[in-house]
Amino acid sequence: MKTLSNRITNLPVSSIRKLIPLADEAKKQGTIIYHLNMGQPDVKSPEVMIDALKSWNQNPISYAPSGGTPEYLSALEQYYHGLGFQFISIQNIIGTIAGSEAINMAMFATCDPGDEILVFEPYYSSYQTSAQLWGVNLVPIQTDITQGFHLPDRDTIESQITPKTKALLYSSPGNPTGTVYTSDEVKLLKDIVKKHNLYIIADEVYREYAFIDRPHVSLLEFMQEIPDQAILIDSLSKRYNLCGARLGCLVSLNTELLKSALKFAMSRLSGGLIDQHIGAQLTKVPETYIEEIQEEYRLRRDLMYKGLQSIPGVTVSLPEGAFYIMAELPVEDAEAFCIWLLEEYRDNNETVMMAPGYGFYKNPEAGKKQVRIAYVLEKPKLQRTIEILTKALRAYKNLEN
Ligand SMILES: Cc1ncc(COP(=O)(O)O)c(C=O)c1O
C-alpha cells in the first residue's frame, strides 16, 4: 500500500470533535451529557424555510449554477440592501457551500503556498485547517482574555507583516471569543491593509449576534474605500439556524477576484439546489425571528458569564456577541479536565462537555488552561452546567493536590 499524503496526515483533528468518542461511550453507559462543546444552535429554523423544503416539487434535482441560483443571490442582495449596503449587487456575491467553503475560496484565491495570513489568536480552529489545505501559514497575533480579546495596538499588528503576508483574517463577532470589534478597531484593520496593500477577509457569520450598546461594525462599511482588498465571508448557518443546509457566500467588489473565485466554485460544479431554494426564503423571515433569538442569547450569555464568574479561580471576560465564552480554568491542562469530565466525573449521573481551548491557538500551550463554551442550551440546562462545573472543579482540585 502506498502511504497517504503527508498533508492529509498532518491536518489537525478539531479539538472540538476529538472528544466525541468519549462522549459517545459515556452516553452508552447512560450518562447525560450537556453539550457546551459545539456551535450548533438549538433554535428552530424559520417556518417559511421548512415550508419551502416541504413543498419542493422540482424533478429532477438538477445542478445549480456554480456561483449560486439567481433566486438565492437576489435574496442575499436584498439582505445586504436591508443592512444599508445598497452598493452590493448579485454580481458581487458568490453563493458558497456555507461559510466554510467561502473561507477556503478566499484563502485559495488570495494566497499561494508559503504565503502568510495574519489572524488574531484565539481564532476559529477551521482557519488553521483551511490554511493547511492550501499550504498557507497563519501568523497569529495574540489577544488577551483580560482585555476581552480586543485588538492589540497598531505597532504590534504591523510588526507581524512580512513580504509574504497576503491577507489579514478576522471574525467579529468572534468565535471562540465572542468579541465584537469596535468601529475604531475595524477602521484600524482597514487602515493597516490599505497602507500595506493586503487583502482583508472579514468573517461575519455571527453578525446578528452582538449584545452591546454600540452597533456591530461590518467590513462592508469600508468596502468601497478598499474595493479590491476587502472580502466578506458570510453564512446562513447561525443566522437562520440552518447549519445542515450549507448556505453561505463570499462578497467582494474585486471583479478579478470574483472571476477567479468562480473557477473554484466551478470545480465542485454546484452548491445544493434545494438548499439554495430554502435559503432564498430569507427575505420572508419575519424580523421577530432574529430578534427573539438575539434576546434569548443575550440572557444566556448573562447567565453563563455570571455563573462562570461565581466559580472560584475561573477567569472570563464578558463576551459581546456570537454564542461563545472562552474561560480560563484553575487547572493545569484543560483538555485533561475535559476528558476527565467525560470519562470519570458524574454528578447525579450527569456531566458536561466543553471544547479544550488549545485548539483555537497556533501554539497549543497558550490556550492550555482555557475552554470554549458554546451556550447553545436552554437556560435551566445552562444553570445546571454551572452547578456541575463548580462541583467538578472542586473535586478535580482535590485530585490534583
Ligand atoms: C467564525 C466562523 N466562521 C465560519 C464558520 C463556518 O460555518 P458554516 O460552514 O456552517 O457556515 C463557523 C462555524 O462555526 C464559525 O464559527
The ligand as an SDF file (V2000), in Angstrom:
LIG
                    3D

 16 16  0  0  0  0  0  0  0  0999 V2000
  -16.3350   32.1080   12.8210 C   0  0  0  0  0  0  0  0  0  0  0  0
  -16.9210   31.0610   11.9590 C   0  0  0  0  0  0  0  0  0  0  0  0
  -16.8140   31.1700   10.6350 N   0  0  0  0  0  0  0  0  0  0  0  0
  -17.3050   30.2650    9.7980 C   0  0  0  0  0  0  0  0  0  0  0  0
  -17.9710   29.1460   10.2780 C   0  0  0  0  0  0  0  0  0  0  0  0
  -18.4570   28.1610    9.2680 C   0  0  0  0  0  0  0  0  0  0  0  0
  -19.7610   27.7630    9.4440 O   0  0  0  0  0  0  0  0  0  0  0  0
  -20.6130   27.2400    8.1970 P   0  0  0  0  0  0  0  0  0  0  0  0
  -19.6790   26.4920    7.3270 O   0  0  0  0  0  0  0  0  0  0  0  0
  -21.6640   26.3840    8.8000 O   0  0  0  0  0  0  0  0  0  0  0  0
  -21.1490   28.4630    7.5530 O   0  0  0  0  0  0  0  0  0  0  0  0
  -18.1170   28.9710   11.6580 C   0  0  0  0  0  0  0  0  0  0  0  0
  -18.7800   27.7770   12.2110 C   0  0  0  0  0  0  0  0  0  0  0  0
  -18.8160   27.5200   13.3810 O   0  0  0  0  0  0  0  0  0  0  0  0
  -17.5790   29.9510   12.5150 C   0  0  0  0  0  0  0  0  0  0  0  0
  -17.6850   29.8490   13.8370 O   0  0  0  0  0  0  0  0  0  0  0  0
  1  2  1  0
  2  3  1  0
  2 15  2  0
  3  4  2  0
  4  5  1  0
  5  6  1  0
  5 12  2  0
  6  7  1  0
  7  8  1  0
  8  9  2  0
  8 10  1  0
  8 11  1  0
 12 13  1  0
 12 15  1  0
 13 14  2  0
 15 16  1  0
M  END
$$$$
